[in-house]
Amino acid sequence: MKIMHIWNGTVLFDAPDATSVQAAVLAAVKARANLSGADLSDARIETGETLDEYARETGPALIAAGGHPVPESAWSCHAWKDSKGLSCPMASAFGIASEAEAPRLLRPRVEQFIRLYDSGIIMGPPDKNGHLRVAGKSETPAENAV
């Protein structure tokens, strides 16, 4: 099964052994494939929620659980700390320098966030309602209306 770009049809990830969209997305996430531009809003992830549910509820709740503000500059960073001194969203939210420093109970969700964020499946910064964006979806609800 192939995950294609929503607009130009290029193959973003090929999961030849996947028998469902969910299996293909899970394989892509585990491989940390860049799925920017894929329409994955109805795909379910390993914890059962859709990517839309994750972007609206789970991701923002995880960020809030960290207890620290996440500056807008963190959303352009994909490292715990880069050469410019910027930290990724999870490092900023939790004030940590690695996944291993995340609270034990939340560590699987921090790892999941990192896979989804680094793969380009979810993006920030959050909108005015506190929601993240899902790859392949436009930024405003009006543009997403059916």
C-alpha positions in Angstrom: 0.0 0.0 0.0 1.3 3.4 -0.9 0.7 6.7 0.9 0.5 9.4 -1.8 0.8 13.2 -1.7 -2.6 14.7 -1.7 -1.9 17.2 -4.6 0.8 15.9 -6.8 0.4 12.1 -6.4 4.0 11.4 -5.5 4.7 8.4 -3.3 5.5 9.5 0.2 5.8 6.0 1.7 5.5 2.5 0.3 4.3 -0.2 2.7 4.1 -3.3 0.5 3.1 -5.6 3.3 0.4 -3.3 4.7 -3.2 -4.6 4.4 -4.9 -1.5 5.6 -4.4 2.3 5.7 -3.8 2.0 9.4 -1.1 -0.5 8.9 0.6 1.7 6.2 0.4 4.8 8.5 1.8 2.8 11.4 4.7 1.5 9.3 5.4 5.1 8.0 5.4 6.5 11.5 7.7 3.8 12.9 10.0 4.5 9.9 9.8 8.2 10.7 8.8 8.8 7.0 8.1 12.4 6.0 4.3 12.3 5.2 3.9 16.1 4.8 1.2 16.6 2.2 -0.6 13.2 2.8 -4.3 13.3 3.6 -4.3 11.3 6.8 -7.0 12.9 8.8 -9.2 9.8 9.0 -6.3 7.4 9.7 -6.2 5.8 13.2 -2.9 5.7 15.0 -1.7 2.9 17.4 -3.4 4.4 20.4 -6.8 4.3 18.7 -7.6 7.9 18.0 -7.7 9.5 14.5 -5.0 12.0 13.6 -7.7 14.7 13.7 -8.5 13.7 17.3 -4.8 13.6 18.1 -4.3 17.1 16.7 -7.4 18.6 18.4 -7.2 16.8 21.8 -4.3 14.5 22.6 -1.3 16.5 21.3 -2.4 19.8 22.9 -3.2 18.0 26.2 0.3 16.5 26.1 1.9 19.9 25.5 -0.1 21.4 28.4 0.9 18.5 30.7 4.5 19.6 30.3 3.7 22.7 32.2 6.0 25.0 30.2 5.1 27.4 27.3 6.2 26.3 23.9 7.6 29.3 21.9 6.6 29.5 18.3 10.3 29.0 17.3 10.2 25.5 18.8 7.8 24.4 15.9 10.7 24.8 13.4 13.0 22.6 15.5 13.3 18.9 15.3 16.1 18.4 17.8 16.3 18.4 21.5 18.5 21.4 21.2 20.0 22.6 17.9 23.0 24.7 17.1 21.0 28.0 17.5 19.9 27.0 21.0 16.3 26.1 19.9 14.5 23.2 21.4 11.8 21.0 19.9 8.2 21.3 21.2 8.5 18.4 23.6 11.8 19.7 25.0 10.2 23.1 25.5 7.0 21.8 27.0 8.6 19.5 29.5 11.9 21.3 30.0 13.8 18.1 29.2 16.8 17.2 27.0 15.7 13.7 25.9 12.8 11.3 25.7 14.3 9.4 28.7 13.7 12.5 30.9 10.0 12.6 30.2 7.7 11.6 33.1 7.5 7.7 33.0 3.7 7.8 32.6 3.8 10.2 29.6 6.9 8.8 28.0 5.1 6.7 25.4 3.0 9.7 24.4 6.1 11.9 24.2 7.7 9.3 22.0 4.5 9.1 19.9 4.4 12.9 19.5 8.0 13.0 18.4 7.4 10.3 15.7 4.3 12.1 14.4 6.0 15.6 14.5 9.3 14.5 13.0 7.4 12.6 10.2 5.5 15.8 9.3 2.2 14.1 10.1 1.3 16.7 12.8 2.4 20.3 12.7 2.3 23.4 14.9 2.2 25.9 16.2 -1.3 25.4 17.6 -4.1 27.5 16.1 -6.1 30.0 18.0 -8.2 27.1 19.5 -5.0 25.3 20.6 -5.3 22.6 17.9 -2.3 21.2 15.9 -2.5 20.6 12.2 -2.6 17.3 10.3 -0.6 16.8 7.1 -2.6 17.3 4.0 -5.3 19.4 5.6 -5.6 23.1 5.0 -5.0 25.5 7.9 -8.5 26.9 8.2 -11.7 25.0 9.0 -13.5 26.8 6.2 -11.1 25.4 3.7 -11.6 21.9 5.1 -15.4 22.0 4.9 -17.0 19.3 2.7 
